[in-house]
């Protein structure tokens, strides 16, 4: 077996270059690849196209990359928590493609399955459909959307092994599994890295065949995007 284990985030992202297209897992701030994002900021790569459910917040997640003007285009379904994102969008500094959340997930899945395109009713008759092919199946219109073509998929898991098998925990099992299948090169950072054979095969969410590089991350903050509490009666 080819050794997939690397020393850390900087080695894992070493060949990401200006102009690349990256998938970044996570939902809000949950399950985001914190270590890899920090390494990308330190490396200073520019003109990136980032495919992610959302764009982080001003001082965390992809928001750190936006602060450094590293992102040329964001492909997302929700971007409402980032004031810097809003400023760059309104000033014309940032290209943005907003996609229905289910379409975003399915275009990732299609890339992983080797499908060139999908058909979905989401977005038909709206601005989302402008310039895209619409086909009718059984009397209903469907919008054709292409599978994503990403140079790298960068995901974060709770636990992984040296063969690249991954287990996600709770809400971090969001966009991470479908993105892990979809990149030309998939990079996984994990909270705990164990030897091959130590994971229960029935618990594995992403088989190691999809993962090219893996490392154990450190110093995870796991911030909460918006803390909502209920007043006790």
N, C-alpha and C positions, 0 to 999 in steps of 0.2 A: 504493500500500500504506500502511495506517495504521502510523505509527511505533510499534513495540512496545518500543523501548529506553528504559529509565529510568536515572536517575543512580545508583541504589543501592538497598539493602534498605529504607531508611526510606521512600523514595518508592514502592517496589513494594508495600508493605503498608499504605500510608497510609489506605485506606478499610476496612481490617479493623476491626470494631467489637465491642463486648461482645456475647456470646451467639452469635457466628458459629461455624459448623462448618468446621474446617480439616482437609484431608488433608496429611500431612507425609511426604515420601518418605524412604527410607533403610531399612537393615537393620542392626540394632545401631547402631553409630556410623558405619557406612559409607554414604556417599552422602546424608547428612542435610543439609538447607539451613541450614548454620551461620549465615550472615549474616542470613537472615530471622528465625531464632529469636532471635538477639541483638537485632534490631530490635523484635521483638514484646515481649521482656522490657523494653526501654527504653520502649516505648510504653505498656506497662502495661494492655493490654486484659484483661478478665476474663470469667469465665463461659463459657469456650471449650469446645467439644466437639472433641477431637482424635482423628483417625483415623490411626493409625500402627502399623506392625508391632510396635514396642515403645516404651518410654517413656524411652529414654536412660539415663543414669546420674545420680547425685546432683548432680554439678557440671558436666554437659555435656548438650547436646541438649535434648530436651523436659524433662529433669530441672531445667533452669534455670527453666522456666515453672512447673513444679510447686512449686519453692521459693518462688516469688512468689505462689502460690495463684491462678494465672491460669486453671487448667484445672478445669472443672466435671465433665467426663466424659471418660474415656479409652476408646476402642474399639481394642483391640489383640489380638495373638495371643500375645505373650510379654512379660512385665514383670518378669523375675526379677533384674535387675541394679540395681534402684533402691530403696534403703532408704526414701527419703522417700515414694515411691509406696506402698510397703507400709504405712508409718505412716498415710498419709492414707486408704488403703483400709480398714484395720482400725478406724480411728477414726470411719469414716462420713463423712469430709470429701469424699471423692472417689467419684463414681459410675463403675463399671467394667463394661464389656461385653467379656468374653473370647470370642474367635472363633477357630475353627480357621484355621490360616494360609492354606490353600488357599481357604477360604471368603472370607476377608478380601480376598485378591487378586482372586477372581472377582467379588465384589460391586463392587469398584473397576472392573473390566473391564466389567461389565454397565452401570454408569453411563456409561462412555465410549461404549459401543455403543448406548446409548439403550434398553436393555432394562429393564423395570420390576422384574424378579425373576429368580432362578435357582432350580433344584432341585438339591440335593446330598444324598448319603447321609451326609455328615459331620455328626455330632451327633445323628442319629436315636437315640432311646432314652436320651438323656442330658439333663442340665440345660439344655444348649444349646437343646433342642427345646421347652422349656416355653413354652406360650402361642403356639406357632407352628403353621402349617398343615403337615400331612404328607399327601402323596399317594403312591399306589402306581402304579408303572409297571412292567409286565411282571413282577409278583410281588415287586417290591422297593420298600421305603419310601424316600421322598425328602423332605427338609425344604425348605420354601420360605423363601428369604431374599430380602429386598428389596435392590435396588441402593442404594448410598449416595447421599445428597443433600447434597453439600458446597458451601458458599459459595465456598471457595477451595481450590485444590490448590497446594501449595508444594513444588517439586522442585529437585533439584540435579543438574547435568550436568557432564561434563568439558569439553565444548566446545559452543558454540552460535553461530548467526549472527544478524544483525540482523533476519532474517525470522522468527526463533523456532525454527528447526530445531535439534534437540538430538542430541548423541551422548553416551552414557554409557560409562564405562570400568570394566571388570571387575565387581566385586561391586556397584558402585553402579547397575548395571542390574538392579535388584531391583524394589521397589515403585514406583520413579520413573516408568517408562513407563506403567503402567496408571493411576496417579494423575494423570499429566499429561493424560490424555484425559478425566478424570472431573469436574473442578471446573467450576463456573459461570465462574470466573475462574482461570486457571492462571498462576502466577508461577514463573519459572525463574531460578535463579542459576547461573552457569557459571564455570569456572576461566579459560576463554579465550573471548572474544567476537570473532568475525571478521565481515567483510562478507558480505552475501548472495551466494551463488555460489561461495564459497571452500571449502565443505564438499563432500566426495564424496557425491553423492546416495545411492549404494549403502550408505553407512555411517550414514545418518541413522536413528535409532531412533524419535524423536518428530517428526512433521512440524509445521512452524510453524503450521499451521491450528489446532492445539490450544492454542497458547501466546499469552497476551494481553500479558504483560510479561516482559522479560528484562533482566538486567544482569550485568556481570562482577563477581564477588565478590572478596574479598581475605582474606589472613591465615588461610587454612584450616589447622586443626590436624590434622584427619584422625586422630583418636585411635583406638586399638584397644580394644575393649570388654574382652576378656580375651586377653592375650598368652600363647600356649601354644607352648612349645618342646620339642624332643626332645633328650634327653641323648645325646650321641654315644658310640658304643661304643669 
